[in-house]
Amino acid sequence: MMKKELMIGNAAVARGLYEAGCTFVSSYPGTPSTEITEFAALYDEIYAEWAPNEKVAMEVAFGASLSGKRSCCCMKHVGLNVAADPLFTMGYTGVNAGLVICVADDPGMHSSQNEQDSRHHAIASKIPMIEASDSMETIDYIKKAYDISEKYDTPVLFRTCTRIAHSQSIVTLGQRNAVEDKPYVKDMDKYIMMPAKAIKRHPIVEQRTLDLVALAETDYINRVEKGTDNKIGIITAGSGYQYVKEVMGDSASVLKLGMLNPLPVELIKSFAASVERVIVVEELDPIIENHCKTIGVDVEGKNLFSLMGEFTQKTVAKALGVFDNKSVALDEAIPVRPPMMCAGCPHRGIYYTLAKNKCTVLGDIGCYTLGAQPPLCAMDMTLCMGASVSGAHGFTKADPEKAKKTVAVIGDSTFMHSGMTGLVNVSYNASNTTTIILDNSITGMTGHQQNPTTGYNLKGDVAAKVDLEALCHALGINRVTVVDPYDLKECDRVLKEELAAKEPSVIISRRPCVLLKYVKPKKALVVNNDKCKSCKACMKLGCPAISMHDGKAAIDATLCVGCDVCQQLCHFDAIEKAGE
């Protein structure tokens, strides 16, 4: 009897990698894709690692494929931008052993800076893309992706999204396919993409696309589900398929697409001919809709559905005209949990200091982006990974006077990802830029993954540890200072000194994340109501453990970790250590 489990989509991707005989995974963490690699690392048969960034991860996975191992790399949608350079050329070289690239889109921007649709990357790079609609299909489609990769000599993009990645459904576990390694054979015409050789590969890519279109016409990965009537036919994929089935049941005919690139032609035409009205249900951009119109099929789509946000059963039902407008009211309102830095977060002291000094802060991607939230409001820009350092260089180089009040703020993991090259540019082109590296000893926002500065690898084994101070010196920065962000006076002093310096400088704010298991909280602080003058100076930190009650400051002992930062702001000594 086959074993069944309830499994989230990301765990199902990892299971699919295991059952498909994948032996090598290299990734960079990014919600909602992070757990794929963490689950893959639990299988002894799979070597798994965190790479410094997505470009490196994809190149590593390609190298493993070239060596003869079935390999994979995983990332979120914006990470695919970072990896686009190798991706597009891999479309020309093809692979040796199978190579699957998992990319997780984030409709609704639950944890992202945009709603990018990764299908555009698949189309532009002329690489096939597959998408599943539940966990069981995910396992099956990952195995299918490896078969396609090796049969058609191509990397395969496997697309998922937040809803599929983090929702659960029942899977049936299968056996691992013990795939033999493919021998590496030197082939200069195939793998050396200099112009004279690359131009010969392009016709191969175009023929491969035609072959994949033929596959899309007949393979089970694209299937028609006949409805009880032929009034409405719906073309959909991924999470959209689940919403359609929940709303329409078996009444509407559905063309469920598992291969998103290339899309079939004759299959769509025959499906459209079998129904009176065709509606495309797809989140984000009208990729399927535009394809249908290009091949002469009259469909509806974005005239009914938004280009923005994540779909729900209600939005699909309303767009399809079956919404009964009934809603269920909860007995009590769900309390709002605004995004904010945790109580005792080591970044708070630095941001308070920056806000106090009215600095222009060019920020970056990580939990420290929350420094933009009130009451600190201590950030002016966040663009993409590593852009803080590069942006600050441009900002101050364009107007050197701005260097007196401008800093770049970047986390330790993000600095290793793509901040180093920006700092090289700062030192090489000599802008008077102050860069603050927030070293909290972990990759925080994606759930505490190791990185090259922590001294541990993905599996928790001891690994080489990058010395940030030595690295910054090696990159050409002479002024490198380490501060404790819990010491507000020292932070203020060092910040003023470095802003006044006549050369580039780096401040490393070093204290581990308070949520790390080895970080033990101190006793919670308490407020002496007799001393509290209700000045609200402590409220300027934006610490969730501090609030005002009956006109006096109050500290929630269940949240406070005893960092003492608020105590340094109280001029009336009203905040005390417990027992004083």
N, C-alpha and C positions, 0 to 999 in steps of 0.2 A: 504494500500500500504506500503510495507516494505521500510524503509529509507535506502538510499545508501550514502556512503561517500568514499572519496579518503583517504587512510590510509596507513601510513608506516608500515612495518612489525612488528616493536616492539610495536606499538600501537595496532596492530591486535592481537598480543600475549596477551596483557592485556585485550583486548575485549573478546578474547576466554576464558580467565580465568574468567571474569565476567559472560559470558553467561553459562559457565560450572558449575557455582555455587561455585567457589573457594572463600574462605573467609579469607585466610591467606597467606601472601607472606613475605618471609625474604630473603634478597639478600645482596651482596656486589657489588658496582658499578664497571663496567669494560667494556670499549668499545669493541665490539659493542652491548652489552646487556643492558647497563645502563637504557635506557628509558623504558624498559618493566616495571620495578618496579615503576618508576615515573608515568607512565600512569596508572598503577594498583592502585596507591595511590589516584587517582582522583575519584575512585568509592567508595562511602560511605559504600557499602556492604563488601568491602575488607579491612582487616587490613593489612597494609604494613609497613615494617621497613627496615632500613639499619642495618646489623649486622657488627661486627668488621672485620670479614673475611668470606670466602666462607665455610669453614668447620663449623663454628658456624651457618651460615645461613642454611646449609643443615640439621644440627642436630636440629635446631629450627623448620624447616619445618616438619621434621620427628616427632618431639614431637607433633606438631599440628595435623598431620595425626593420630598419635596414640590416641590423644584425641578425634578424630572423625570428624575433619574439613577437607574438601578438601583444600590442601595446595600446595604451589609452592615455589621454590627458583630459582634464576636466576644468571648467572655468565658468564664470557667469558671463552674461552677454557683453558687458563692457570689457571684460578680459579678452574676448575674441578680437576686439580692436587692437589690443596690445600684441596679440599673436597673429595678426593679419599678414605680416610680412612672410613668415614661413608658410602660412596656410595657402596663400595664393600660388606660391611656387611649388608646393607639394601637389597641387592639382596637376601640374605638369610632370613632375618626376614620377608620380605614383608611389607605390609602396613595395616592400618585399613581403614581410608578414603583415597580417591585417592591422590596421590602425584606425581606431575610433576616437573621435573628438567630441566629448560631451559638453554641450553649452546650455546653460539654464537662463532663459529669459525671465523678466520680472514685470509682467503687466500689472499696473497699479503702483509700481515703484515702492514696494514695501520696504526695500532696503537698497535702493539704487538712485543714481542721479539722472537717469533717463529711462524711457520706455522703448528702447531700441529693439527692432525686430531682426533677429539673427538670420532669418530666411534670406535677407538681402546679401549677406556674406556668402551663403551657399550658392546663390544665383551668380554673384559676381565672380566667385572663385571657380565656378563650374564643378563643384563638388557635391555629390549626392547628400541629401539630408533626409533623416527619418525621424518621426515623432510618434510616441505611444500615448495612449489615453488612460492607462491605469498601470498598476505595478506588475501584474502578470504579463500584460502586453509588453511592458518595458523589458522584462527578462527575455522574452521571445525575440523582440526587435533588436536587442543588443547582439544576440547570436546571429540574427539575420544580417546585421550591419557588418559583422566580420566576414560572413560568407560573401557579401557584396564587395567588400573591400578587396578580398583576395581574388575573386573571380574577375572583377572589372579593373583591377590594378589602380585603386584609388583610396585615399583616406575617405572616411564617411563621417559626416556630422550627425550627431544624435542630439536632437533638440528636446528640451523639456522646459517646464515653466514652474513658477512658485507653487501653484496649486497641485500639480502632479508630483513635484519633488517632495512635498511635505504632507501630502494626504496618504491615507492607508487603504489598501485593498488586499484581498486574499490572493496568495500565490501558491502554486504547487512547485515544490523544490525538485530540481532535476539533478542529474549527475554531471560532474565535470567532464568536459571533452578534453582528453589529454592530447593536445595538438603537438605534433612534432615540429621542432624548430625548422625554419626554412634555411637552407644554406645561403650564405652571402656569396654572390658572384659579382665580381667587378664589372660594371657596365657604365662606361664613361658617357655614352650617348644618352643614357637614361637619367643619370643622377648628377651630372655636371651641367648646371644650367647657365652656361655662358651663351651669348646670343646665337652663335652658329648652331649650337645643339638644341637650344630651347625652341628655335623656330621650327625644328623638325618634330618637336613634341606636340606643338599646337594642334596639328591635324589629328593626332591620336586622341587628344582631349575632346575634340569635336565629335569624333566617331564614337568615343565612349559615351558622350551625352546621348547620341542617337540610340545606342544600345540600351542605355538606362531608361530611355523613354519607352522602348519596346518592353522592357521589364515592368515598368509602371503600368502598362496596359493590361497585363495578364496576371501579375503576381498577387498572392493572397493579401499582401500588405495593403493593397487598395481594394476595398470590397463594397459591394452594393447590398444594402439591406432593404428588401421590398416592404413597403407599408401596406396598410389595409385599403388605402385609396391612392389615386394618382394625382390628387389636386396639388400637393406640395412635395417637391423634392429638395432635400437639403444636402449641400456639400460642406463638409466640415472635417476637422482634425483635432487631435489632442484633447485638451480639456473641453473645447467647444462641443465635441461629440458627447461627452457625459451630460452636459447641460441640455443638449437637444433631446437626448433619450429620456431624461427625467421629465422634460416638459411635454414632449410629443408622444412618448411611448412608441407604439408600433403603428401609429396612424400615418405618419409621413415616411416616405422612402428616403433613405440616407445613403449617400456616397461617402463612406468613411475613408479618408486618405491617410495612409501611414507613411508614404513617401512624399515629401514636400518639395523636393527638387531632384530630378526634373519631374514635372507634373505630366500625367497622361493627357492625351488628346482625344482619341477615339472612345475611350471609356467615359469621359465626361460628356462627349456628344451623344452617345447612346443613352446614357443616364438621363440627360436633359430631354431627349426625345420621348422618354417613357412617362414624363410627368407634365402637368400643365404649367407649373410655376416653379422656378428654381431660385433658391435662396442660399447664399454663401454665409456661413457662420464662422468667422475667424477673428480672433483678437488681434489688436494692433493694425498693421497695414493690410491693404486689400491685395495681397499677393495672389491668392487663388482667384479672387474676383477678376482681377485684371487679366490673368491668364485665360479665363473663360471668355472674356470679351474679345481678347486677341484672336482666339480660335473661332470666333463667330457664334458663341453661345450666349444667349440673352439671360442674364442673371441679375438678381438684386443682392445687395450686400450692405455697403456703407451708407446707403440711403436709409437703412433701417437701424444699423448698428454704429456705435461710435468708434472713431479711430483711437480713442484714449481709454485707458483704464482696463480693469479686469472684468470679465463677464461674470454674471451669476445666473442662477435659474430664473430669477425674476426679470432680469434685463432681457434674457432670451425669450421668455414667455411674453413679455410686453411687446417686443419687436415682432414676434410671430403672430400676434393678435389673439393669444389665448390667455392673457393675464386677467384674473378675476378681481384684481385690486383689493383682495383680502389680505390683511396682515395680522400677525399675532403680537399683541403688546405684552411686554414683560412686566411682571409685578413691580420690579424695581429697576431703575435706570442703571446701566452698567457704568461704573466709574471710569472716567477718562484717565489714561496713563500716558501723559505727554512724554516724548523722548527726552531724556536728560542724562547727564553723567551720574553715576552711582554716588551714594554717600561715601565720602572718603576717597573719591577718585583722585589720583595724583595729578591729573591734568588741571583740576579746578584752581589750584594755587597759581599756576602759571597764567591761566586765562584771567584770573582776578588782577594779577599784576599788569598784564597787557592792557586790560580795560582801564585800570587806574591811571596808567600812563598815556591813555588815549592813542594807542598804537594802531596803525593800519596793519591788519593781520591777513596775510594770504595763506589760506588753509589748505588742507588736503583731505584724503579719504580715509576714514577710520572712526572709531568711537569718539575721538577728540574733535570731530566735526561738530559735535553737540555743543562745543564752546560758542557756537553761533546763537544758541537758544537764550531767551531772557532768563534771568536779569543781566547775565554777563554780556551778551550780544558782542562778543569779542572776536568777530571774524568778518572779513570784508569779501572774501572770494573763496569758493571751492569749485574746482573744474574737473580734475581727474587725478589719477595716481601720479604723484611726483610733480604736479604742476605748481605747487607752492614755491618750491625753490627756484624753478625756472621763471615763474611769474614774478617773483620778488626781484630777481635779477633784472628783468625787463622794466619793471616798475621803477626801480631806483636808478637804473642806467639811463632811462629816459629823462629823469629829473633827479639828479644827485642829492638835492636838498631833502627829498622824501626819505632818504636813507636814515635820517635822524629819528624817524618815527615809524619805520616799516620793518616788519619781520616776516619770515616764512616759518610756518609751523607744520611739522611732519612727524609721523610716528616712526618707531624703529623699524617695523616690518615694511612700511611704505617707503622708507628711506632706502632699504635694501632692494625693494621692488624697482623703483625708478627715480629715487631722489639723488642717488650718487652721481649720475651723469649731469644733473642740474647743478650740483655743487662743483663739479669739475668746470662747468661753464662759468660759474661765479668766480672761481679762483683764476681760471685761464684768461677771462676777459675783464677781471679786476673791477667788479662792482662792489661798492661798500655795503654789502648785504649781511644782515644778521639772520642766521638760520637757527631755529630752535627744534632740536630733535627730542620728541617726547618718548623716552625709553621706559616703557612699562613692563618690559621683560616678557612680552608675549604679543601675538597677533590678537587683538582684543575683540573687535566688533564681530568677527565671523565665528567667535566661540572658543578662543584660547588655543590657537594652533601655534606650534613652534615655528621659528624662523631662524635665519643664520646668525642672529645676535643672541639667541637664548642658550646655546650650548647643548641643545638636544634635537634629535631628528623626529620624524613623524611618529615612530614607534616608541619614543621616549628614551631611546638609547643616547648615551653621551656622544656628542658630535663636536666638530670644530666650531669655535665661537668667535665671531668677528668682534674685534676690539674697535668700537666706534671712535674712540679718541684717536687711536693710531690710524684708523682709516681716514678720518677727516684730515689729519696731518698729511697723510700720504697723497690726498687729493689736492693738496696745495694750501690748506687753511692753517695759518700759524696760531691764531687765537682760538683755542678750544677750552671751554670751561664747563665743569659739571656742577649742577646745583641740585638740592633737594627741594622739590616743589612744595613740601610742607613748611618750609622755612621762608615765609613771605618777605622778611627783611633782606635775606640773602638774595632771593630772586629779584627783588627790586633793585638792589645794589648792582648785581651783575648785569641786569638788563640795561640799566642806565650807562654802565661802563662800555658795554659792547655797542650800543647805539651811538655812542660818542667816538668810538674808535674810527680810525682813518683807513681801515682795511677790512676785508671780509672776516667774519667770525662765526663760530658755532657755539651755541649753548646746548648742553645735553641735560635735560631735566630727567633725572633718574630716580624712579621709585616703582616697585612692582605693582601691578594691578591688584586692587584690594580683593578681587574675587578669586585670585589664585589660591589653591588649597593650602599652600605653605605659608601664606600671609595670615598671621593671627591678629585679629582685631584687639584693640585695647578696650578698657572699660568705657562705656558710653559717658559722654559729658552731660552735665545737668545745668539748668539755669536757676540761679538764685533770684527769685522774684523780688526780693527786697532791694537787690542791687540793680536789677534791670530797669533801664530808663526808657524803654520802648523806642530806642533810636533807630532800630532796624538795620544797623550796620552789618550784623551777621546775615541778614537776608540777602545782602548783595552778592553772596557766594552762589546762591541758587542751589544750595544743598537740600536734597529732598528730606533730610532728617530734621530740618529746622522749619518751624512755622510760627505763626503768631496766634496765641489763644488769650482771649480776654485782655488784649492790649499788651501782653507780655510775650517774649520769645519762649518757645518750647522746643525741646529736643526729644525726638522719638528714639527711645533706647533700643528698639528693635532694629533700627537702621544705622544708628551712629556707630562708627568704628573707632572713635577716639583719636582722630587724626590731629586734633588741636588747631586746625587752621582757623576755625571760627573764633576760638579763644583769643587768637592774635589780633582779631578785629575789634574785640570788645574793650572799650576804653574805661569801662566801669567795673571790670573784673567780675561781671555777673555770670560768666560761663566758667564753671568749675569742674574739676575732676570729681567723680563720684567718691563720697566719703570725706572730702575736704571740709 
